[in-house]
Amino acid sequence: MQHSVEIRDLVRTFKSKDHVVKALDRVSISIAEGEIFGLLGPNGAGKTTLIKILSTLLLPTSGEAYVGGFNVVKESNKVRRIISLVSGGETPGYGILSTSENLWFFSQLYGLSSSAAKEEIKRLMADLDFKEYAKTRMSKLSTGYKQRLNLARGLLNDPRILFLDEPTLGLDVLTSKKLRGYIVDWAKSEKKGTVLLTTHYMAEADEMCDRVAIIDRGRILACDSPLKLKEKLRENVVMKVEVSSVQADFTFMEKMAGVVGYSQTRSIQTNTTTLKVMVRDEPIFSQITSNLEAQKLKILSISKAEPTLEDVYISLVGRGLEEEEATSTA
């Protein structure tokens, strides 16, 4: 099997006055040609650092990385010719230029001929459904349409390897779905290239990726297909409970035997907290509910849940990505 990306014992440290932070800790990954590979983890886990190294924007401290067979340090110019990087939330061009002008500008940086550039810009704007904004200044676009422009810009050079760093960050549900579908079609139906996607959205990784690596504090904790990762949890029980408080204290579970891990999502608007807990045996959960009732918490609902990628993450690190996060249902 040919590999588009090969990473071997990659380490990256950042030094400050007081201490050294190891952003990547001996990371080793192989990504096959045509694969959509997800790197899943919380903010600060090392996802963006890895993307920057692979796209030649950052040097590793030690280890090796190859993209398209080229060493990212010694052959960076060759790597840059075959890749593209799209990051969520970044400004995709110049605000005073229209969307089509921005795409034209980048097409010339990529070295496309005038005829090829015009044809490709027209096609991408139609495929990503924003051709009616061709003459609109980029600064006037909504966040969703800016990200469509950003993705179009990243595909102009017909890359062999596409790096997507949180591509749907801050987007609404419909726009996110549109972009995810287009990326999957590009990689699978059109067989254009390989995708490395970083995200902390569990459903996104589950929906798009052939394989997923879970990263936390710079270390790869697991790597397999979403289905196989979830199947490994069948021996555990996942329960969800909603309580009528955002002040609930769940730390008592950290010392309970049989509790694999938990996550919590707090809603300030409804003054509720949804707890998701993984236990080795279902009777352990009755001890948890008894402890919640002892805190004078009103239990609104209890249900058993099928394992998800978030549960895989919880089983590996003992906490969820949304722990301590105050959310709104608006």
C-alpha positions as CSV (number, residue, x, y, z in Angstrom):
1,M,0.0,0.0,0.0
2,Q,1.3,3.4,-1.0
3,H,1.4,6.0,1.8
4,S,0.7,9.7,1.3
5,V,1.9,10.6,4.8
6,E,4.5,8.8,6.9
7,I,5.3,10.1,10.4
8,R,8.0,8.5,12.5
9,D,8.6,9.3,16.2
10,L,7.8,13.0,15.7
11,V,8.5,15.3,18.6
12,R,7.9,19.0,18.9
13,T,8.7,21.0,22.0
14,F,8.1,24.7,22.8
15,K,10.3,26.4,25.3
16,S,9.3,29.2,27.7
17,K,11.1,30.9,30.5
18,D,9.7,28.5,33.1
19,H,9.3,25.2,31.4
20,V,9.3,23.1,28.2
21,V,6.0,22.0,26.6
22,K,6.0,18.9,24.5
23,A,3.3,19.5,21.9
24,L,4.0,16.2,20.1
25,D,5.4,13.2,21.9
26,R,6.8,10.5,19.6
27,V,3.9,10.5,17.1
28,S,4.0,7.8,14.5
29,I,1.2,7.6,11.8
30,S,0.9,6.2,8.3
31,I,-1.9,7.5,6.0
32,A,-2.7,5.6,2.8
33,E,-3.3,7.2,-0.6
34,G,-6.9,8.2,-1.0
35,E,-7.7,7.9,2.7
36,I,-9.6,10.4,4.8
37,F,-7.8,10.3,8.0
38,G,-9.0,12.1,11.1
39,L,-6.9,13.4,14.0
40,L,-9.3,13.8,16.9
41,G,-8.6,15.6,20.2
42,P,-9.3,18.7,22.3
43,N,-7.9,22.1,21.8
44,G,-4.2,22.0,22.7
45,A,-3.8,18.3,22.0
46,G,-1.2,18.9,19.3
47,K,-3.4,18.6,16.2
48,T,-2.5,22.0,14.6
49,T,1.2,21.6,15.5
50,L,1.2,18.3,13.5
51,I,-0.5,19.9,10.6
52,K,2.0,22.8,10.6
53,I,4.9,20.4,10.5
54,L,3.4,18.4,7.7
55,S,2.7,21.5,5.6
56,T,6.3,22.8,6.2
57,L,5.2,25.7,8.3
58,L,7.0,24.4,11.4
59,L,10.1,22.4,12.0
60,P,10.0,19.3,14.2
61,T,12.3,19.0,17.2
62,S,13.1,15.4,16.3
63,G,11.7,12.5,14.3
64,E,10.8,12.3,10.6
65,A,7.8,13.1,8.4
66,Y,7.2,12.4,4.8
67,V,4.5,13.8,2.6
68,G,4.1,12.3,-0.9
69,G,7.3,10.6,-0.3
70,F,9.2,13.8,0.3
71,N,10.9,14.7,3.6
72,V,9.1,17.8,5.0
73,V,12.4,19.3,6.3
74,K,14.9,18.4,3.5
75,E,12.5,18.6,0.6
76,S,10.0,21.2,1.7
77,N,9.7,22.9,-1.7
78,K,8.6,19.6,-3.3
79,V,6.1,19.0,-0.5
80,R,4.6,22.5,-1.1
81,R,3.9,21.7,-4.7
82,I,1.6,18.8,-3.9
83,I,-0.3,19.9,-0.8
84,S,-2.9,22.5,0.3
85,L,-3.9,23.6,3.8
86,V,-7.3,24.9,4.8
87,S,-7.9,26.1,8.3
88,G,-11.3,26.9,9.9
89,G,-11.8,30.5,11.0
90,E,-8.9,31.9,8.9
91,T,-9.3,34.9,6.5
92,P,-9.2,33.3,3.0
93,G,-8.0,36.3,1.1
94,Y,-8.1,40.1,0.8
95,G,-11.2,41.9,2.0
96,I,-11.3,44.6,-0.7
97,L,-11.2,42.0,-3.5
98,S,-14.3,40.1,-4.7
99,T,-14.5,36.3,-4.2
100,S,-13.6,35.7,-7.9
101,E,-10.8,38.2,-7.7
102,N,-9.4,36.4,-4.6
103,L,-9.5,33.1,-6.3
104,W,-7.9,34.5,-9.4
105,F,-5.1,36.0,-7.3
106,F,-4.4,32.6,-5.7
107,S,-4.6,30.8,-9.0
108,Q,-1.7,32.9,-10.3
109,L,0.3,32.1,-7.2
110,Y,-0.3,28.5,-8.0
111,G,0.9,29.1,-11.6
112,L,-2.3,28.2,-13.4
113,S,-2.8,29.5,-16.9
114,S,-5.5,32.1,-17.5
115,S,-7.9,29.7,-19.3
116,A,-7.4,26.9,-16.7
117,A,-7.8,29.4,-13.8
118,K,-11.1,30.8,-15.2
119,E,-12.5,27.3,-15.8
120,E,-11.5,26.0,-12.3
121,I,-12.7,29.1,-10.5
122,K,-16.1,28.8,-12.2
123,R,-16.4,25.1,-11.4
124,L,-15.4,25.5,-7.8
125,M,-17.8,28.4,-7.1
126,A,-20.6,26.4,-8.7
127,D,-19.8,23.1,-6.9
128,L,-19.6,24.9,-3.5
129,D,-22.7,26.9,-4.3
130,F,-21.5,30.5,-4.0
131,K,-21.3,31.6,-7.6
132,E,-23.9,34.3,-7.0
133,Y,-21.3,36.0,-4.7
134,A,-18.6,36.1,-7.5
135,K,-18.6,39.9,-7.4
136,T,-19.1,40.3,-3.7
137,R,-16.2,41.7,-1.6
138,M,-14.8,39.0,0.6
139,S,-15.2,41.2,3.6
140,K,-18.9,41.2,3.0
141,L,-19.3,37.5,3.1
142,S,-20.7,35.6,6.0
143,T,-18.5,33.1,8.0
144,G,-20.0,30.2,6.1
145,Y,-19.3,31.6,2.6
146,K,-15.8,32.8,3.6
147,Q,-15.1,29.1,4.5
148,R,-16.5,28.0,1.2
149,L,-14.1,30.5,-0.5
150,N,-11.3,29.2,1.7
151,L,-12.0,25.6,0.6
152,A,-12.2,26.6,-3.0
153,R,-8.8,28.4,-2.7
154,G,-7.3,25.2,-1.2
155,L,-8.5,23.1,-4.1
156,L,-7.4,25.4,-6.9
157,N,-4.0,23.7,-7.2
158,D,-5.5,20.2,-7.4
159,P,-3.5,19.0,-4.4
160,R,-2.5,15.4,-3.9
161,I,-2.8,15.8,-0.1
162,L,-5.3,18.2,1.5
163,F,-4.8,19.2,5.1
164,L,-7.9,20.4,6.8
165,D,-7.4,22.0,10.3
166,E,-10.8,22.4,12.0
167,P,-12.5,23.2,8.6
168,T,-16.0,23.6,10.0
169,L,-15.0,25.6,13.1
170,G,-17.8,28.1,13.9
171,L,-20.0,27.1,11.0
172,D,-23.8,26.4,11.1
173,V,-25.1,22.9,10.8
174,L,-26.1,23.1,7.1
175,T,-22.9,24.8,5.9
176,S,-20.8,22.2,7.8
177,K,-22.8,19.4,6.2
178,K,-22.3,20.9,2.8
179,L,-18.5,21.2,3.2
180,R,-18.2,17.7,4.7
181,G,-20.1,16.2,1.8
182,Y,-18.0,18.0,-0.8
183,I,-14.7,16.9,0.9
184,V,-15.8,13.3,1.0
185,D,-16.9,13.4,-2.7
186,W,-13.6,15.0,-3.7
187,A,-11.5,12.3,-2.0
188,K,-13.7,9.3,-2.7
189,S,-16.0,9.8,-5.7
190,E,-13.6,11.9,-7.7
191,K,-10.5,10.2,-6.2
192,K,-8.6,13.4,-6.2
193,G,-6.3,12.8,-3.2
194,T,-5.7,12.2,0.5
195,V,-7.2,14.1,3.3
196,L,-5.9,14.7,6.8
197,L,-8.6,16.2,8.9
198,T,-8.1,17.6,12.4
199,T,-11.2,18.2,14.5
200,H,-12.7,18.1,18.0
201,Y,-16.2,17.4,16.6
202,M,-16.8,13.7,17.2
203,A,-19.7,13.3,14.7
204,E,-17.6,15.0,12.0
205,A,-14.8,12.4,12.4
206,D,-17.3,9.6,12.6
207,E,-19.1,10.6,9.4
208,M,-16.1,11.4,7.2
209,C,-13.1,9.4,8.2
210,D,-11.8,6.0,7.1
211,R,-9.6,5.9,10.2
212,V,-9.2,8.1,13.2
213,A,-6.3,8.7,15.6
214,I,-7.1,10.0,19.0
215,I,-4.5,12.4,20.3
216,D,-4.2,14.0,23.8
217,R,-1.4,16.0,25.2
218,G,0.7,15.3,22.2
219,R,0.4,11.5,22.3
220,I,-1.5,9.1,20.0
221,L,-3.8,7.0,22.3
222,A,-5.5,4.9,19.6
223,C,-5.8,4.6,15.9
224,D,-8.4,2.6,13.9
225,S,-11.6,2.9,12.0
226,P,-14.4,4.6,13.9
227,L,-16.4,1.3,13.8
228,K,-13.6,-0.8,15.3
229,L,-12.8,1.8,17.9
230,K,-16.4,1.8,19.1
231,E,-16.7,-2.0,19.0
232,K,-13.9,-2.2,21.6
233,L,-16.2,-0.5,24.1
234,R,-19.0,-3.1,23.9
235,E,-17.8,-4.6,27.2
236,N,-18.6,-1.2,29.0
237,V,-22.0,0.4,29.6
238,V,-22.6,4.1,28.6
239,M,-25.3,5.9,30.4
240,K,-26.7,9.5,30.1
241,V,-28.3,11.4,32.9
242,E,-29.7,14.9,33.0
243,V,-29.9,16.9,36.2
244,S,-31.5,20.2,37.0
245,S,-28.4,22.2,37.9
246,V,-25.3,23.7,36.3
247,Q,-23.5,23.5,39.7
248,A,-23.5,19.7,40.0
249,D,-20.3,18.2,41.2
250,F,-19.3,14.9,39.6
251,T,-15.7,14.7,40.9
252,F,-16.8,11.9,43.3
253,M,-16.8,9.5,40.3
254,E,-13.0,10.0,39.8
255,K,-12.3,7.6,42.7
256,M,-15.2,5.2,42.2
257,A,-14.2,1.7,41.2
258,G,-15.7,0.6,37.9
259,V,-16.1,4.1,36.5
260,V,-14.1,4.3,33.2
261,G,-14.7,8.0,32.7
262,Y,-17.3,10.7,32.2
263,S,-18.1,14.0,30.4
264,Q,-20.5,16.7,31.2
265,T,-22.3,19.4,29.2
266,R,-23.8,22.3,31.0
267,S,-26.5,24.5,29.6
268,I,-26.8,27.9,31.3
269,Q,-30.0,28.7,29.5
270,T,-31.9,25.7,30.8
271,N,-29.9,25.4,34.0
272,T,-29.3,21.7,33.4
273,T,-26.3,19.4,33.1
274,T,-26.1,16.3,30.9
275,L,-23.7,13.7,32.3
276,K,-22.4,10.9,30.2
277,V,-20.7,8.2,32.2
278,M,-19.0,5.0,31.2
279,V,-19.0,2.1,33.7
280,R,-17.8,-1.5,33.6
281,D,-21.1,-2.9,35.0
282,E,-24.5,-1.3,35.0
283,P,-25.1,-1.7,38.8
284,I,-22.3,0.8,39.4
285,F,-24.6,3.4,37.9
286,S,-27.1,3.1,40.7
287,Q,-24.4,4.2,43.1
288,I,-23.8,7.3,40.9
289,T,-27.5,8.2,40.9
290,S,-27.7,7.7,44.7
291,N,-24.8,10.1,45.1
292,L,-26.5,12.7,42.8
293,E,-29.7,12.5,44.8
294,A,-27.7,12.9,48.0
295,Q,-26.6,16.3,46.6
296,K,-30.3,17.3,46.3
297,L,-30.1,17.2,42.5
298,K,-33.3,16.5,40.6
299,I,-32.7,13.8,38.0
300,L,-34.7,14.7,34.8
301,S,-33.8,11.7,32.7
302,I,-31.7,8.6,32.5
303,S,-31.0,6.5,29.4
304,K,-28.5,4.0,28.0
305,A,-26.5,5.1,25.0
306,E,-24.7,3.4,22.1
307,P,-20.9,3.9,22.2
308,T,-19.6,6.9,20.2
309,L,-16.2,8.2,19.4
310,E,-16.5,10.5,22.4
311,D,-16.9,7.4,24.5
312,V,-13.8,6.0,23.0
313,Y,-12.0,9.2,24.0
314,I,-13.5,9.1,27.5
315,S,-12.3,5.5,27.9
316,L,-8.8,6.5,27.0
317,V,-8.3,9.7,29.0
318,G,-11.1,9.5,31.6
319,R,-12.8,12.8,30.6
320,G,-14.8,14.2,27.7
321,L,-14.0,17.0,25.3
322,E,-16.8,19.1,26.6
323,E,-16.0,18.8,30.3
324,E,-16.5,22.0,32.3
325,E,-18.0,23.7,29.2
326,A,-20.9,26.1,29.7
327,T,-23.2,25.8,26.6
328,S,-26.3,27.4,25.4
329,T,-29.1,25.6,23.4
330,A,-29.9,28.8,21.5
